[in-house]
């Protein structure tokens, strides 16, 4: 998105968003964790939150 956005205000907002966004590998690891659970374990919801706090 950063490469195709031409609006400077939107681009600045995206830059700030990506500073606190969760890395794709971290999301993938969380999903893999859920998938790898035994069949007698049900994971109904995954909430993935960044640990970086916006101040």
PDB file of N, CA, C, O and CB in Angstrom:
ATOM      1  N   UNK A   1       0.803  -1.182   0.000  1.00  0.00           N
ATOM      2  CA  UNK A   1       0.000   0.000   0.000  1.00  0.00           C
ATOM      3  C   UNK A   1       0.860   1.265   0.000  1.00  0.00           C
ATOM      4  O   UNK A   1       0.511   2.270  -0.619  1.00  0.00           O
ATOM      5  CB  UNK A   1      -0.921  -0.013   1.184  1.00  0.00           C
ATOM      6  N   UNK A   2       1.969   1.195   0.694  1.00  0.00           N
ATOM      7  CA  UNK A   2       2.824   2.388   0.755  1.00  0.00           C
ATOM      8  C   UNK A   2       3.342   2.782  -0.625  1.00  0.00           C
ATOM      9  O   UNK A   2       3.520   3.967  -0.905  1.00  0.00           O
ATOM     10  CB  UNK A   2       4.003   2.147   1.700  1.00  0.00           C
ATOM     11  N   UNK A   3       3.582   1.804  -1.481  1.00  0.00           N
ATOM     12  CA  UNK A   3       4.122   2.098  -2.802  1.00  0.00           C
ATOM     13  C   UNK A   3       3.081   2.704  -3.739  1.00  0.00           C
ATOM     14  O   UNK A   3       3.441   3.413  -4.678  1.00  0.00           O
ATOM     15  CB  UNK A   3       4.687   0.841  -3.414  1.00  0.00           C
ATOM     16  N   UNK A   4       1.802   2.439  -3.501  1.00  0.00           N
ATOM     17  CA  UNK A   4       0.765   2.909  -4.420  1.00  0.00           C
ATOM     18  C   UNK A   4      -0.013   4.114  -3.904  1.00  0.00           C
ATOM     19  O   UNK A   4      -0.784   4.709  -4.658  1.00  0.00           O
ATOM     20  CB  UNK A   4      -0.189   1.795  -4.706  1.00  0.00           C
ATOM     21  N   UNK A   5       0.166   4.483  -2.658  1.00  0.00           N
ATOM     22  CA  UNK A   5      -0.554   5.620  -2.089  1.00  0.00           C
ATOM     23  C   UNK A   5       0.132   6.921  -2.494  1.00  0.00           C
ATOM     24  O   UNK A   5       1.338   7.083  -2.308  1.00  0.00           O
ATOM     25  CB  UNK A   5      -0.634   5.505  -0.545  1.00  0.00           C
ATOM     26  N   UNK A   6      -0.651   7.845  -3.052  1.00  0.00           N
ATOM     27  CA  UNK A   6      -0.079   9.114  -3.484  1.00  0.00           C
ATOM     28  C   UNK A   6      -0.457  10.277  -2.572  1.00  0.00           C
ATOM     29  O   UNK A   6       0.202  11.316  -2.599  1.00  0.00           O
ATOM     30  CB  UNK A   6      -0.517   9.413  -4.890  1.00  0.00           C
ATOM     31  N   UNK A   7      -1.503  10.121  -1.769  1.00  0.00           N
ATOM     32  CA  UNK A   7      -1.938  11.184  -0.860  1.00  0.00           C
ATOM     33  C   UNK A   7      -0.933  11.277   0.292  1.00  0.00           C
ATOM     34  O   UNK A   7      -0.785  10.313   1.042  1.00  0.00           O
ATOM     35  CB  UNK A   7      -3.392  10.912  -0.320  1.00  0.00           C
ATOM     36  N   UNK A   8      -0.234  12.420   0.457  1.00  0.00           N
ATOM     37  CA  UNK A   8       0.797  12.546   1.501  1.00  0.00           C
ATOM     38  C   UNK A   8       0.252  12.353   2.922  1.00  0.00           C
ATOM     39  O   UNK A   8       0.940  11.795   3.776  1.00  0.00           O
ATOM     40  CB  UNK A   8       1.456  13.908   1.403  1.00  0.00           C
ATOM     41  N   UNK A   9      -0.978  12.810   3.178  1.00  0.00           N
ATOM     42  CA  UNK A   9      -1.564  12.660   4.503  1.00  0.00           C
ATOM     43  C   UNK A   9      -1.839  11.192   4.800  1.00  0.00           C
ATOM     44  O   UNK A   9      -1.535  10.699   5.886  1.00  0.00           O
ATOM     45  CB  UNK A   9      -2.856  13.480   4.617  1.00  0.00           C
ATOM     46  N   UNK A  10      -2.415  10.503   3.828  1.00  0.00           N
ATOM     47  CA  UNK A  10      -2.693   9.077   3.998  1.00  0.00           C
ATOM     48  C   UNK A  10      -1.391   8.293   4.132  1.00  0.00           C
ATOM     49  O   UNK A  10      -1.289   7.385   4.957  1.00  0.00           O
ATOM     50  CB  UNK A  10      -3.522   8.540   2.813  1.00  0.00           C
ATOM     51  N   UNK A  11      -0.409   8.644   3.326  1.00  0.00           N
ATOM     52  CA  UNK A  11       0.886   7.953   3.390  1.00  0.00           C
ATOM     53  C   UNK A  11       1.535   8.114   4.761  1.00  0.00           C
ATOM     54  O   UNK A  11       2.105   7.161   5.292  1.00  0.00           O
ATOM     55  CB  UNK A  11       1.829   8.484   2.301  1.00  0.00           C
ATOM     56  N   UNK A  12       1.451   9.307   5.333  1.00  0.00           N
ATOM     57  CA  UNK A  12       2.009   9.545   6.671  1.00  0.00           C
ATOM     58  C   UNK A  12       1.280   8.692   7.704  1.00  0.00           C
ATOM     59  O   UNK A  12       1.903   8.124   8.601  1.00  0.00           O
ATOM     60  CB  UNK A  12       1.913  11.046   7.048  1.00  0.00           C
ATOM     61  N   UNK A  13      -0.034   8.607   7.575  1.00  0.00           N
ATOM     62  CA  UNK A  13      -0.811   7.765   8.486  1.00  0.00           C
ATOM     63  C   UNK A  13      -0.445   6.297   8.356  1.00  0.00           C
ATOM     64  O   UNK A  13      -0.359   5.580   9.353  1.00  0.00           O
ATOM     65  CB  UNK A  13      -2.294   7.946   8.231  1.00  0.00           C
ATOM     66  N   UNK A  14      -0.229   5.850   7.122  1.00  0.00           N
ATOM     67  CA  UNK A  14       0.171   4.463   6.907  1.00  0.00           C
ATOM     68  C   UNK A  14       1.552   4.196   7.492  1.00  0.00           C
ATOM     69  O   UNK A  14       1.791   3.137   8.073  1.00  0.00           O
ATOM     70  CB  UNK A  14       0.158   4.128   5.414  1.00  0.00           C
ATOM     71  N   UNK A  15       2.454   5.149   7.341  1.00  0.00           N
ATOM     72  CA  UNK A  15       3.795   5.005   7.926  1.00  0.00           C
ATOM     73  C   UNK A  15       3.700   4.789   9.434  1.00  0.00           C
ATOM     74  O   UNK A  15       4.378   3.923   9.987  1.00  0.00           O
ATOM     75  CB  UNK A  15       4.662   6.251   7.619  1.00  0.00           C
ATOM     76  N   UNK A  16       2.860   5.574  10.090  1.00  0.00           N
ATOM     77  CA  UNK A  16       2.670   5.437  11.538  1.00  0.00           C
ATOM     78  C   UNK A  16       2.036   4.086  11.884  1.00  0.00           C
ATOM     79  O   UNK A  16       2.430   3.439  12.854  1.00  0.00           O
ATOM     80  CB  UNK A  16       1.793   6.585  12.075  1.00  0.00           C
ATOM     81  N   UNK A  17       1.061   3.670  11.091  1.00  0.00           N
ATOM     82  CA  UNK A  17       0.394   2.383  11.326  1.00  0.00           C
ATOM     83  C   UNK A  17       1.389   1.239  11.241  1.00  0.00           C
ATOM     84  O   UNK A  17       1.405   0.353  12.095  1.00  0.00           O
ATOM     85  CB  UNK A  17      -0.744   2.166  10.315  1.00  0.00           C
ATOM     86  N   UNK A  18       2.222   1.261  10.203  1.00  0.00           N
ATOM     87  CA  UNK A  18       3.164   0.160  10.006  1.00  0.00           C
ATOM     88  C   UNK A  18       4.242   0.106  11.086  1.00  0.00           C
ATOM     89  O   UNK A  18       4.863  -0.939  11.283  1.00  0.00           O
ATOM     90  CB  UNK A  18       3.816   0.282   8.649  1.00  0.00           C
ATOM     91  N   UNK A  19       4.470   1.210  11.783  1.00  0.00           N
ATOM     92  CA  UNK A  19       5.440   1.193  12.881  1.00  0.00           C
ATOM     93  C   UNK A  19       4.962   0.309  14.028  1.00  0.00           C
ATOM     94  O   UNK A  19       5.778  -0.278  14.740  1.00  0.00           O
ATOM     95  CB  UNK A  19       5.696   2.615  13.390  1.00  0.00           C
ATOM     96  N   UNK A  20       3.632   0.207  14.215  1.00  0.00           N
ATOM     97  CA  UNK A  20       3.110  -0.592  15.322  1.00  0.00           C
ATOM     98  C   UNK A  20       2.416  -1.875  14.847  1.00  0.00           C
ATOM     99  O   UNK A  20       1.945  -2.670  15.660  1.00  0.00           O
ATOM    100  CB  UNK A  20       2.140   0.239  16.142  1.00  0.00           C
ATOM    101  N   UNK A  21       2.358  -2.068  13.531  1.00  0.00           N
ATOM    102  CA  UNK A  21       1.672  -3.250  12.996  1.00  0.00           C
ATOM    103  C   UNK A  21       2.417  -4.525  13.393  1.00  0.00           C
ATOM    104  O   UNK A  21       3.633  -4.522  13.587  1.00  0.00           O
ATOM    105  CB  UNK A  21       1.550  -3.159  11.454  1.00  0.00           C
ATOM    106  N   UNK A  22       1.670  -5.588  13.504  1.00  0.00           N
ATOM    107  CA  UNK A  22       2.251  -6.884  13.846  1.00  0.00           C
ATOM    108  C   UNK A  22       2.884  -7.486  12.594  1.00  0.00           C
ATOM    109  O   UNK A  22       2.282  -7.487  11.520  1.00  0.00           O
ATOM    110  CB  UNK A  22       1.174  -7.844  14.443  1.00  0.00           C
ATOM    111  N   UNK A  23       4.083  -7.988  12.743  1.00  0.00           N
ATOM    112  CA  UNK A  23       4.805  -8.620  11.652  1.00  0.00           C
ATOM    113  C   UNK A  23       4.038  -9.849  11.153  1.00  0.00           C
ATOM    114  O   UNK A  23       3.461 -10.589  11.951  1.00  0.00           O
ATOM    115  CB  UNK A  23       6.228  -9.014  12.103  1.00  0.00           C
ATOM    116  N   UNK A  24       4.032 -10.062   9.853  1.00  0.00           N
ATOM    117  CA  UNK A  24       3.309 -11.196   9.259  1.00  0.00           C
ATOM    118  C   UNK A  24       3.782 -12.533   9.823  1.00  0.00           C
ATOM    119  O   UNK A  24       2.978 -13.451   9.988  1.00  0.00           O
ATOM    120  CB  UNK A  24       3.480 -11.190   7.740  1.00  0.00           C
ATOM    121  N   UNK A  25       5.066 -12.652  10.119  1.00  0.00           N
ATOM    122  CA  UNK A  25       5.576 -13.911  10.685  1.00  0.00           C
ATOM    123  C   UNK A  25       4.988 -14.177  12.065  1.00  0.00           C
ATOM    124  O   UNK A  25       4.748 -15.330  12.423  1.00  0.00           O
ATOM    125  CB  UNK A  25       7.108 -13.878  10.770  1.00  0.00           C
ATOM    126  N   UNK A  26       4.757 -13.139  12.833  1.00  0.00           N
ATOM    127  CA  UNK A  26       4.160 -13.313  14.156  1.00  0.00           C
ATOM    128  C   UNK A  26       2.717 -13.787  14.043  1.00  0.00           C
ATOM    129  O   UNK A  26       2.278 -14.641  14.813  1.00  0.00           O
ATOM    130  CB  UNK A  26       4.225 -12.005  14.950  1.00  0.00           C
ATOM    131  N   UNK A  27       1.986 -13.237  13.090  1.00  0.00           N
ATOM    132  CA  UNK A  27       0.610 -13.680  12.869  1.00  0.00           C
ATOM    133  C   UNK A  27       0.611 -15.138  12.413  1.00  0.00           C
ATOM    134  O   UNK A  27      -0.202 -15.937  12.877  1.00  0.00           O
ATOM    135  CB  UNK A  27      -0.102 -12.778  11.821  1.00  0.00           C
ATOM    136  N   UNK A  28       1.508 -15.478  11.519  1.00  0.00           N
ATOM    137  CA  UNK A  28       1.600 -16.858  11.032  1.00  0.00           C
ATOM    138  C   UNK A  28       1.923 -17.830  12.163  1.00  0.00           C
ATOM    139  O   UNK A  28       1.366 -18.927  12.207  1.00  0.00           O
ATOM    140  CB  UNK A  28       2.663 -16.964   9.937  1.00  0.00           C
ATOM    141  N   UNK A  29       2.809 -17.447  13.074  1.00  0.00           N
ATOM    142  CA  UNK A  29       3.134 -18.322  14.207  1.00  0.00           C
ATOM    143  C   UNK A  29       1.930 -18.531  15.112  1.00  0.00           C
ATOM    144  O   UNK A  29       1.722 -19.634  15.618  1.00  0.00           O
ATOM    145  CB  UNK A  29       4.294 -17.738  15.016  1.00  0.00           C
ATOM    146  N   UNK A  30       1.129 -17.482  15.325  1.00  0.00           N
ATOM    147  CA  UNK A  30      -0.067 -17.608  16.151  1.00  0.00           C
ATOM    148  C   UNK A  30      -1.076 -18.564  15.501  1.00  0.00           C
ATOM    149  O   UNK A  30      -1.694 -19.383  16.181  1.00  0.00           O
ATOM    150  CB  UNK A  30      -0.708 -16.224  16.380  1.00  0.00           C
ATOM    151  N   UNK A  31      -1.231 -18.449  14.194  1.00  0.00           N
ATOM    152  CA  UNK A  31      -2.144 -19.349  13.477  1.00  0.00           C
ATOM    153  C   UNK A  31      -1.623 -20.777  13.513  1.00  0.00           C
ATOM    154  O   UNK A  31      -2.390 -21.715  13.728  1.00  0.00           O
ATOM    155  CB  UNK A  31      -2.329 -18.890  12.017  1.00  0.00           C
ATOM    156  N   UNK A  32      -0.329 -20.944  13.304  1.00  0.00           N
ATOM    157  CA  UNK A  32       0.260 -22.287  13.353  1.00  0.00           C
ATOM    158  C   UNK A  32       0.067 -22.907  14.732  1.00  0.00           C
ATOM    159  O   UNK A  32      -0.205 -24.103  14.838  1.00  0.00           O
ATOM    160  CB  UNK A  32       1.759 -22.236  12.998  1.00  0.00           C
ATOM    161  N   UNK A  33       0.203 -22.109  15.788  1.00  0.00           N
ATOM    162  CA  UNK A  33      -0.030 -22.599  17.147  1.00  0.00           C
ATOM    163  C   UNK A  33      -1.434 -23.166  17.266  1.00  0.00           C
ATOM    164  O   UNK A  33      -1.618 -24.252  17.816  1.00  0.00           O
ATOM    165  CB  UNK A  33       0.183 -21.476  18.178  1.00  0.00           C
ATOM    166  N   UNK A  34      -2.428 -22.446  16.759  1.00  0.00           N
ATOM    167  CA  UNK A  34      -3.817 -22.901  16.848  1.00  0.00           C
ATOM    168  C   UNK A  34      -4.024 -24.184  16.045  1.00  0.00           C
ATOM    169  O   UNK A  34      -4.706 -25.101  16.504  1.00  0.00           O
ATOM    170  CB  UNK A  34      -4.774 -21.805  16.348  1.00  0.00           C
ATOM    171  N   UNK A  35      -3.453 -24.251  14.875  1.00  0.00           N
ATOM    172  CA  UNK A  35      -3.628 -25.418  14.010  1.00  0.00           C
ATOM    173  C   UNK A  35      -2.971 -26.657  14.600  1.00  0.00           C
ATOM    174  O   UNK A  35      -3.472 -27.767  14.420  1.00  0.00           O
ATOM    175  CB  UNK A  35      -3.057 -25.141  12.626  1.00  0.00           C
ATOM    176  N   UNK A  36      -1.859 -26.482  15.302  1.00  0.00           N
ATOM    177  CA  UNK A  36      -1.093 -27.609  15.822  1.00  0.00           C
ATOM    178  C   UNK A  36      -1.674 -28.233  17.087  1.00  0.00           C
ATOM    179  O   UNK A  36      -1.141 -29.230  17.574  1.00  0.00           O
ATOM    180  CB  UNK A  36       0.299 -27.171  16.094  1.00  0.00           C
ATOM    181  N   UNK A  37      -2.737 -27.680  17.622  1.00  0.00           N
ATOM    182  CA  UNK A  37      -3.311 -28.218  18.850  1.00  0.00           C
ATOM    183  C   UNK A  37      -3.958 -29.579  18.577  1.00  0.00           C
ATOM    184  O   UNK A  37      -4.429 -29.840  17.470  1.00  0.00           O
ATOM    185  CB  UNK A  37      -4.348 -27.233  19.443  1.00  0.00           C
ATOM    186  N   UNK A  38      -3.975 -30.442  19.599  1.00  0.00           N
ATOM    187  CA  UNK A  38      -4.591 -31.769  19.410  1.00  0.00           C
ATOM    188  C   UNK A  38      -6.089 -31.644  19.119  1.00  0.00           C
ATOM    189  O   UNK A  38      -6.704 -30.611  19.381  1.00  0.00           O
ATOM    190  CB  UNK A  38      -4.369 -32.650  20.664  1.00  0.00           C
ATOM    191  N   UNK A  39      -6.654 -32.712  18.577  1.00  0.00           N
ATOM    192  CA  UNK A  39      -8.055 -32.679  18.146  1.00  0.00           C
ATOM    193  C   UNK A  39      -9.032 -32.481  19.294  1.00  0.00           C
ATOM    194  O   UNK A  39     -10.175 -32.080  19.073  1.00  0.00           O
ATOM    195  CB  UNK A  39      -8.394 -33.951  17.423  1.00  0.00           C
ATOM    196  N   UNK A  40      -8.591 -32.759  20.528  1.00  0.00           N
ATOM    197  CA  UNK A  40      -9.505 -32.570  21.661  1.00  0.00           C
ATOM    198  C   UNK A  40      -9.437 -31.153  22.238  1.00  0.00           C
ATOM    199  O   UNK A  40     -10.027 -30.873  23.281  1.00  0.00           O
ATOM    200  CB  UNK A  40      -9.190 -33.581  22.755  1.00  0.00           C
ATOM    201  N   UNK A  41      -8.719 -30.268  21.556  1.00  0.00           N
ATOM    202  CA  UNK A  41      -8.625 -28.865  21.960  1.00  0.00           C
ATOM    203  C   UNK A  41      -9.318 -28.022  20.896  1.00  0.00           C
ATOM    204  O   UNK A  41      -9.011 -28.130  19.709  1.00  0.00           O
ATOM    205  CB  UNK A  41      -7.129 -28.419  22.154  1.00  0.00           C
ATOM    206  N   UNK A  42     -10.248 -27.186  21.328  1.00  0.00           N
ATOM    207  CA  UNK A  42     -10.953 -26.310  20.391  1.00  0.00           C
ATOM    208  C   UNK A  42     -10.517 -24.870  20.635  1.00  0.00           C
ATOM    209  O   UNK A  42     -10.637 -24.349  21.744  1.00  0.00           O
ATOM    210  CB  UNK A  42     -12.498 -26.453  20.541  1.00  0.00           C
ATOM    211  N   UNK A  43     -10.021 -24.251  19.604  1.00  0.00           N
ATOM    212  CA  UNK A  43      -9.688 -22.831  19.662  1.00  0.00           C
ATOM    213  C   UNK A  43     -10.729 -22.127  18.811  1.00  0.00           C
ATOM    214  O   UNK A  43     -10.753 -22.274  17.589  1.00  0.00           O
ATOM    215  CB  UNK A  43      -8.207 -22.534  19.158  1.00  0.00           C
ATOM    216  N   UNK A  44     -11.580 -21.370  19.462  1.00  0.00           N
ATOM    217  CA  UNK A  44     -12.680 -20.715  18.771  1.00  0.00           C
ATOM    218  C   UNK A  44     -12.348 -19.304  18.316  1.00  0.00           C
ATOM    219  O   UNK A  44     -13.004 -18.767  17.424  1.00  0.00           O
ATOM    220  CB  UNK A  44     -13.881 -20.682  19.655  1.00  0.00           C
ATOM    221  N   UNK A  45     -11.345 -18.707  18.919  1.00  0.00           N
ATOM    222  CA  UNK A  45     -11.051 -17.314  18.609  1.00  0.00           C
ATOM    223  C   UNK A  45      -9.584 -17.047  18.889  1.00  0.00           C
ATOM    224  O   UNK A  45      -9.021 -17.549  19.862  1.00  0.00           O
ATOM    225  CB  UNK A  45     -11.952 -16.354  19.427  1.00  0.00           C
ATOM    226  N   UNK A  46      -8.980 -16.261  18.035  1.00  0.00           N
ATOM    227  CA  UNK A  46      -7.607 -15.823  18.250  1.00  0.00           C
ATOM    228  C   UNK A  46      -7.620 -14.297  18.197  1.00  0.00           C
ATOM    229  O   UNK A  46      -8.087 -13.705  17.224  1.00  0.00           O
ATOM    230  CB  UNK A  46      -6.616 -16.440  17.177  1.00  0.00           C
ATOM    231  N   UNK A  47      -7.113 -13.679  19.229  1.00  0.00           N
ATOM    232  CA  UNK A  47      -6.963 -12.229  19.244  1.00  0.00           C
ATOM    233  C   UNK A  47      -5.466 -11.946  19.260  1.00  0.00           C
ATOM    234  O   UNK A  47      -4.754 -12.353  20.178  1.00  0.00           O
ATOM    235  CB  UNK A  47      -7.698 -11.569  20.484  1.00  0.00           C
ATOM    236  N   UNK A  48      -5.014 -11.262  18.258  1.00  0.00           N
ATOM    237  CA  UNK A  48      -3.600 -10.937  18.140  1.00  0.00           C
ATOM    238  C   UNK A  48      -3.474  -9.427  18.256  1.00  0.00           C
ATOM    239  O   UNK A  48      -4.004  -8.680  17.434  1.00  0.00           O
ATOM    240  CB  UNK A  48      -2.991 -11.465  16.792  1.00  0.00           C
ATOM    241  N   UNK A  49      -2.767  -8.994  19.282  1.00  0.00           N
ATOM    242  CA  UNK A  49      -2.615  -7.561  19.526  1.00  0.00           C
ATOM    243  C   UNK A  49      -1.144  -7.196  19.529  1.00  0.00           C
ATOM    244  O   UNK A  49      -0.314  -7.981  19.988  1.00  0.00           O
ATOM    245  CB  UNK A  49      -3.275  -7.153  20.859  1.00  0.00           C
ATOM    246  N   UNK A  50      -0.808  -6.023  19.028  1.00  0.00           N
ATOM    247  CA  UNK A  50       0.592  -5.601  19.094  1.00  0.00           C
ATOM    248  C   UNK A  50       0.945  -5.240  20.542  1.00  0.00           C
ATOM    249  O   UNK A  50       0.098  -4.764  21.298  1.00  0.00           O
ATOM    250  CB  UNK A  50       0.853  -4.389  18.143  1.00  0.00           C
ATOM    251  N   UNK A  51       2.173  -5.469  20.903  1.00  0.00           N
ATOM    252  CA  UNK A  51       2.614  -5.115  22.245  1.00  0.00           C
ATOM    253  C   UNK A  51       3.093  -3.674  22.313  1.00  0.00           C
ATOM    254  O   UNK A  51       3.283  -3.142  23.406  1.00  0.00           O
ATOM    255  CB  UNK A  51       3.720  -6.050  22.697  1.00  0.00           C
ATOM    256  N   UNK A  52       3.290  -3.032  21.169  1.00  0.00           N
ATOM    257  CA  UNK A  52       3.685  -1.633  21.116  1.00  0.00           C
ATOM    258  C   UNK A  52       2.476  -0.789  21.486  1.00  0.00           C
ATOM    259  O   UNK A  52       1.387  -0.975  20.944  1.00  0.00           O
ATOM    260  CB  UNK A  52       4.234  -1.247  19.707  1.00  0.00           C
ATOM    261  N   UNK A  53       2.673   0.118  22.393  1.00  0.00           N
ATOM    262  CA  UNK A  53       1.590   1.001  22.838  1.00  0.00           C
ATOM    263  C   UNK A  53       1.701   2.343  22.134  1.00  0.00           C
ATOM    264  O   UNK A  53       2.784   2.923  22.047  1.00  0.00           O
ATOM    265  CB  UNK A  53       1.625   1.192  24.376  1.00  0.00           C
ATOM    266  N   UNK A  54       0.590   2.823  21.640  1.00  0.00           N
ATOM    267  CA  UNK A  54       0.563   4.138  21.000  1.00  0.00           C
ATOM    268  C   UNK A  54       0.418   5.172  22.094  1.00  0.00           C
ATOM    269  O   UNK A  54      -0.514   5.099  22.896  1.00  0.00           O
ATOM    270  CB  UNK A  54      -0.598   4.254  19.950  1.00  0.00           C
ATOM    271  N   UNK A  55       1.304   6.112  22.140  1.00  0.00           N
ATOM    272  CA  UNK A  55       1.277   7.074  23.222  1.00  0.00           C
ATOM    273  C   UNK A  55       1.019   8.413  22.753  1.00  0.00           C
ATOM    274  O   UNK A  55       0.965   9.347  23.553  1.00  0.00           O
ATOM    275  CB  UNK A  55       2.509   7.066  23.965  1.00  0.00           C
TER     276      UNK A  55
END
